[in-house]
């Protein structure tokens, strides 16, 4: 899932990030692919903005958060907006993508459907 901290201006980013803990737990219990959040640091004012935002969360997230410092990772996955979800196969083929937040139940259903 690609995101940027400035999403806090248009959505309840903290709530959305914490809500994805439920998907991470479901994925672990159900054998679904795990979640990795990728901050598009290239679209942030500075890396300090990202670090301060993450440090200011009231509790840790249940999944890793990475930084895409140049935007090349997002470009490689065809990211066109924020947030952007991408499901890839073990060989790197994009199986599914989605623009915007999803309730965890819909995210889980979409992942299951894409995996066939």
Order of alpha helices (4+ residues) and beta strands (2+ residues): beta-alpha-beta-alpha-beta-alpha-beta-beta-alpha
